[in-house]
């Protein structure tokens, strides 16, 4: 079942709409603000468990300080100096995290108003956004599409970007997962199909190295309690090099719920919510606490535009950017 309703309005009167997709085991709602996944509820042992972090006020998603549920881009993650060179020409993009660019600039894709159309036959919705040439400093006019579909316990995101000239694209879906529906994620177990990661500097920009994870707090080659791996509670905000096996990630909670993530992307940014707080009201009064959610964001490597050893991705007039992500939340597996 697919439903559509207006839930808020912007200061200039534009509507913020909410789409809800329902199956026999789950209900997921999305907003036209940032094409954000606002709420995801899973039927489990007679309860409806809210498995993603959410804001109470839909209008907040046009500011979205923590990028809850949003589609990040044009180029997700951090770009050093907000600069890159393409075909011999230098581009200066918006610097919105100190001197660097985060998630495509001040508004990026996450803080824009998208349009939506329902596809009730496929229990799906299609979000679209047109990004003008020069927006946030990027070259090319780009038409972005995100199609979401719910099939039982599996939620699929299909992302596409079509440009009128060569331009870098790195889209990322930014849910914060907590399969308990409350508290922190320290007692969740994480299993990654990754043997290596990309270390970062003090600004969380990758250094260009690719290192093994053995005997480090980044070793999730076997299902591992997050609190045991990161015993000093330093937090994780790092890119892992995926090895191509499916699933890329499995997350298990003490209540028996399990998340599996499937992607064709080369990297997975894992962020354990070290900067989360309760400064913005949560949906239905839920409190947001430090380490209250974990982000699992498939994408190309951060700052790939400025690292010769990392492969960046581009959309061209002939070849669009595409990404497919499927997240399934159901009774446990490891």
KESEDREN-581261 format. One record per residue (C-alpha): y, z, x. Coordinates in steps of 0.02 Angstrom, whole numbers, plus 50000, padded with zeros to 5 digits. Example, Ala and Ser with C-alpha at 12.3 -4.5 7.8 and 13.67 -1.06 7.14 Angstrom:
KESEDREN-581261
497755039050615/499475035750684/
***
This chain:
KESEDREN-581261
500005000050000/501754995650063/503335003249990/505195000350028/506705011149983/508475014750043/508595032250117/510355032750193/511925022650225/512965019850379/514825023950387/515225005950340/514035006050192/512544996850265/510875003050202/509575011650310/507915007350231/506215015850247/504545006950236/502965016750203/501225009850237/499745019350164/497865018450189/496435029450132/496665040950284/498475039250341/500275036550289/501595029650409/503445027250375/504685016750473/506575014950471/507674999650492/508675010850611/507895006150778/506314999650693/505805017750720/504165025550668/504865040350573/503335049350506/501455047550528/500285058650428/498405059150450/497185066450324/496145079350417/495065093450350/496005094150185/497735093850265/499055080650301/499455082450486/501155075550545/500655068050713/502345061650777/504005070450804/505345065750677/507155069150631/507575075350457/509135064550432/508755045750434/510545041950492/510215051450654/509075037250707/510605026350744/511035039250878/509255044950917/509595055551072/507745056951119/507215039551058/506025046850928/504855033050869/506035019250922/505765001850993/506565002551166/507294987051250/507854973951291/507204981451453/506404998451423/506365012751548/507565014151695/508425000151791/509275005551952/511155003451945/510964993951781/510924978351891/509764963951925/509814946251995/509084931351903/509054913551972/510344918352102/511574926051978/511934944751972/512044953951806/512844970951776/512154979251621/512694995051532/512475010851636/512015024251509/511065036751617/512235040851760/512375025151866/510745018251796/510225009751635/508965017951518/508045008651380/509174993451381/510885001751375/511945012651263/511285005251101/509894993951165/508664990051025/508345008250980/510055011750904/510304995550808/510044991850625/508584979850600/508104970250444/506384971750364/505234961850252/503624968250173/501944959650189/500994968850053/499464957650067/499164963950244/499834981750222/501174976950348/503054975550376/504064963850487/505644970250572/506894957950648/508454959650753/509584946250831/510324951250998/511834940951048/512064932851218/512844945751334/512354960951230/512254976051348/512564963651490/510964953451470/510944934451469/510334924551319/510294926351132/508634934151082/507744935650916/506644951150915/505204953850795/504104969250773/502684968050649/501804984250603/500164984950507/499054999250452/497164996750437/496275013050399/496675024750543/497325010850657/499175006550671/499604990350761/501294985150832/501524966650873/503144963650969/503944946951007/505564940951087/506174922751080/507664918151189/508774902951208/508774905351398/507764914551529/508024933251511/507064948951558/506124958051420/505134974251426/504894981851254/504134999151228/503635009251076/504255027251096/503285038950981/503115057251030/501345062450982/500755079950941/499075079450852/499185097850803/500765094750702/501645109450786/501865118950949/501675110751120/500495097651189/499855108651333/498155111151248/497895092651216/496665083551330/497225067051406/496115053351476/496905037951557/496145021651620/497185023151778/496795026751960/498575024552024/500375028451978/502135024052037/503045038952114/504905041152076/506495047352159/507635061152093/508365049151964/506615044951901/506735027351972/505095021352051/505165020852240/504155004752249/502575013552309/500935013252214/499885028552253/498165035152206/498085049652085/496595058852161/496915077452191/498625076652107/499355082651943/499275064551885/497375063651888/496785060251710/495275049451754/494245061951655/494795070951496/495935084651563/496965098151481/498775093651510/499185111751552/497825111851687/498395095551767/500225101051766/499925119651797/501695122251864/502395114251706/503465102251807/503275089251671/502715071251685/503865056151664/502935043151765/502165025851753/500285024351772/499455008251832/498195003251699/496534996351758/496244984651611/494844994051525/494964998851341/495595010651282/497045013451401/497265031351342/496345044351239/497205060351181/496195074551104/496875089851013/496045106850982/495975103250795/494775088750823/495995074350802/495945060650932/497145046550977/496565030451061/497805017851129/497414999651165/498604987951256/498654972851370/500174979351466/500024983251654/500825000451646/500895016051538/502385027551545/501825045351508/503185057951464/502765075851416/504415080151332/505205091451462/506945088551389/506515090951205/507485104251110/507905109150932/509725103350934/509385090550796/508455096050639/506655090450625/505855082850471/505395095950341/506075109850451/504905106650597/505565113950760/505615103050915/505155112951071/505065108851255/503435099351287/503205097851099/502655079751108/501945066851227/502515048751241/501235035451288/502255019551314/501395003351369/502574992051466/502884983151630/503294994251779/505005002651775/506374994251878/505254979151904/506824968351908/507314976452074/505614979252155/504824964352243/503094972152226/503224974552037/503024960151914/504434958551786/504214949051623/505384936251547/505644926851385/506084908451401/506524894951273/504734888551290/503744904751312/504154920051207/503804937851261/502364945751166/501534962851164/500184970351055/499874989051041/498574997650932/498545016550908/497125024550811/497165042850759/495575049950683/494175062450709/493895065650894/493175055651038/493345057551228/
***
